[in-house]
Amino acid sequence: MPDWLDKVSRETRERLIEFEHRFRDAAGRMNLVAPSTLDQIWERHFRDSLQLADLKPDSNRWIDLGSGGGFPGIVLAITLKEKPEGHIDLVESTGKKANFLRETADAMELPASVWNERIEAVNTMIAVPEIVTARALASLSKLLGLSELWLRKGAVGLFPKGKNYRAEIEESRALWQFDVVEHPSRTDLESAILEIRNLRPVRAK
């Protein structure tokens, strides 16, 4: 196990290890992540997901868009289990992946609701959270469009982005006005987590 796991509580550590076992078993049957990343699963997926929780330790209500195999959604649910009011909504349109997420959340008794729907179908059905996140789902401009309803009502976006994140920010400025804080990634020196607030569309002239 990686050394940084010693920094989380014993209960969280045990749940993360249980999720790793469940994930590896399911990954052998379905394409949850690129197979080439499984050898680096703790750094590439677990630690990458946990840093989101560390950025907003006081936030209780989250939404994860395009949850896929559970990064960061299930990892965030594990951290939220220790908080009495913690809860996360996981949105995943692929049936097999949504079933895996639901079975995992139920088996581990995690504070998570799984929506097997397209994001556009649920943005009026899920209450405004404190944090909206999405990992490896779409360009920043598209993410802002998908999460607009929540972000314009006060939610904060927390979006991990790769080495071209500054170009994505500039491209998004054509359609959106927003405030952004660039948090350096712990797992990739060229990447960042973009904290987005005060989203509003650019008005046509």
C-alpha positions in Angstrom: 0.0 0.0 0.0 1.2 3.5 -0.7 2.6 5.6 2.2 0.1 8.4 1.8 -2.7 6.0 2.8 -1.4 6.3 6.4 -2.7 9.9 6.4 -6.4 8.8 6.2 -8.4 7.3 9.0 -8.3 3.5 9.5 -12.0 3.2 8.5 -11.4 5.1 5.3 -8.3 3.2 4.5 -10.1 -0.1 4.9 -13.0 1.0 2.7 -10.6 2.2 0.0 -8.8 -1.2 0.0 -12.2 -2.9 -0.2 -13.2 -0.7 -3.2 -9.9 -1.5 -4.9 -10.7 -5.3 -4.7 -14.2 -4.7 -6.0 -12.9 -2.5 -8.8 -10.2 -4.9 -9.9 -12.7 -7.8 -10.0 -15.1 -5.8 -12.1 -12.4 -4.3 -14.4 -11.7 -7.8 -15.5 -15.2 -8.1 -16.9 -15.8 -4.6 -18.2 -13.9 -1.6 -19.5 -13.9 0.6 -16.4 -10.5 2.3 -17.0 -7.7 1.9 -19.4 -6.0 -1.4 -18.6 -2.6 0.2 -18.9 -3.4 2.3 -15.7 -4.3 -0.7 -13.4 -0.6 -1.1 -12.3 -0.7 2.5 -11.1 -4.2 2.4 -9.7 -3.4 3.9 -6.3 -1.6 7.0 -7.7 -3.5 7.4 -11.0 -7.0 6.9 -9.7 -7.3 6.7 -5.9 -4.9 9.5 -4.9 -6.0 11.6 -7.9 -9.6 11.3 -6.6 -8.8 11.9 -2.9 -7.2 15.2 -3.6 -10.6 16.6 -4.5 -12.0 15.8 -1.0 -8.9 17.4 0.5 -9.5 20.6 -1.3 -13.1 20.9 0.1 -13.1 19.0 3.4 -16.1 20.9 4.8 -18.3 20.2 1.8 -21.1 17.6 2.4 -23.1 17.6 -0.8 -21.5 16.5 -4.1 -22.4 15.5 -7.6 -20.0 13.5 -9.8 -20.8 13.7 -13.5 -19.9 10.7 -15.8 -18.8 8.6 -12.8 -17.6 5.7 -14.9 -15.9 3.1 -12.7 -16.1 5.2 -9.6 -13.3 7.7 -9.8 -13.7 10.1 -8.1 -17.4 9.4 -7.2 -17.0 6.2 -5.1 -13.8 7.4 -3.5 -15.6 10.7 -2.5 -18.5 8.6 -1.2 -16.0 6.7 1.0 -14.7 9.9 2.5 -18.2 11.3 3.0 -19.3 8.2 4.9 -17.6 9.6 8.0 -19.7 12.8 7.8 -23.3 12.6 9.2 -24.6 14.9 6.4 -22.3 13.6 3.6 -23.9 12.5 0.3 -22.9 12.3 -3.3 -25.0 11.8 -6.5 -23.3 9.8 -9.2 -24.5 10.3 -12.7 -23.6 7.6 -15.3 -25.4 6.9 -18.5 -23.8 3.5 -19.3 -26.0 0.8 -17.7 -23.2 -1.7 -16.8 -21.1 1.0 -15.2 -24.1 2.4 -13.3 -25.0 -1.1 -12.1 -21.4 -1.5 -10.8 -21.6 1.8 -9.0 -24.9 1.0 -7.4 -23.9 -2.5 -6.3 -20.7 -1.1 -4.8 -22.4 1.7 -3.0 -25.1 -0.6 -1.6 -22.6 -3.3 -0.6 -20.4 -0.8 1.2 -23.3 1.2 2.6 -22.0 4.4 1.1 -23.9 7.7 1.2 -24.4 7.7 -2.6 -27.3 7.8 -5.1 -26.7 6.4 -8.6 -28.5 7.9 -11.6 -28.4 5.8 -14.7 -29.3 8.8 -16.9 -27.7 11.3 -19.2 -26.6 14.4 -17.4 -29.1 16.6 -19.3 -31.9 14.5 -18.0 -31.2 14.9 -14.3 -30.0 18.5 -13.9 -33.5 19.6 -12.8 -34.0 16.4 -10.7 -31.0 16.7 -8.4 -30.9 19.4 -5.7 -28.1 22.0 -6.0 -25.0 20.6 -4.3 -22.0 22.3 -2.8 -19.6 20.8 -5.3 -19.9 19.5 -8.9 -17.1 17.4 -10.2 -16.2 15.4 -13.3 -13.0 13.6 -14.2 -11.9 12.8 -17.8 -15.4 13.5 -19.1 -15.4 16.4 -21.5 -13.7 19.7 -22.3 -14.1 22.5 -19.8 -16.5 24.4 -22.0 -18.8 21.4 -22.3 -18.5 20.7 -18.6 -19.6 24.2 -17.8 -22.6 23.7 -20.0 -23.5 20.4 -18.5 -23.3 21.8 -14.9 -24.6 25.3 -15.7 -27.9 24.9 -13.8 -26.1 24.0 -10.5 -23.1 26.4 -10.9 -25.4 29.4 -11.6 -27.2 28.6 -8.4 -24.2 28.7 -6.2 -22.5 25.3 -6.6 -18.7 25.2 -7.1 -17.1 23.3 -9.9 -14.0 21.2 -9.1 -12.7 19.8 -12.4 -9.4 17.9 -12.7 -7.7 18.8 -16.0 -4.6 17.7 -17.9 -1.6 19.7 -19.2 -3.7 21.7 -21.7 -5.9 23.1 -18.9 -5.0 26.7 -19.6 -5.9 26.4 -23.3 -9.3 24.9 -22.1 -9.8 27.9 -19.8 -9.2 30.4 -22.7 -11.5 28.4 -25.1 -14.2 28.5 -22.5 -14.1 32.3 -22.2 -15.7 32.6 -25.6 -19.0 31.2 -24.1 -18.7 31.7 -20.4 -17.7 34.2 -17.8 -16.4 32.7 -14.5 -13.9 33.0 -11.7 -11.3 30.2 -11.6 -8.6 29.1 -9.1 -5.9 26.7 -10.5 -5.0 24.1 -7.8 -1.8 22.2 -8.7 -2.4 18.4 -9.0 -0.6 16.2 -6.5 -0.3 13.4 -9.1 0.8 15.2 -12.2 3.0 18.4 -12.2 1.5 19.5 -15.5 -2.1 19.1 -14.5 -4.4 21.1 -12.3 -7.8 21.0 -10.6 -9.9 24.0 -11.7 -12.2 25.5 -9.1 -15.0 27.4 -10.9 -17.3 29.9 -9.4 -19.8 32.6 -10.5 -20.6 31.1 -13.8 -22.6 33.1 -16.3 -22.9 32.9 -20.1 -21.3 35.5 -22.2 -23.9 37.9 -23.5 -24.2 38.3 -27.2 -23.2 41.8 -28.4 
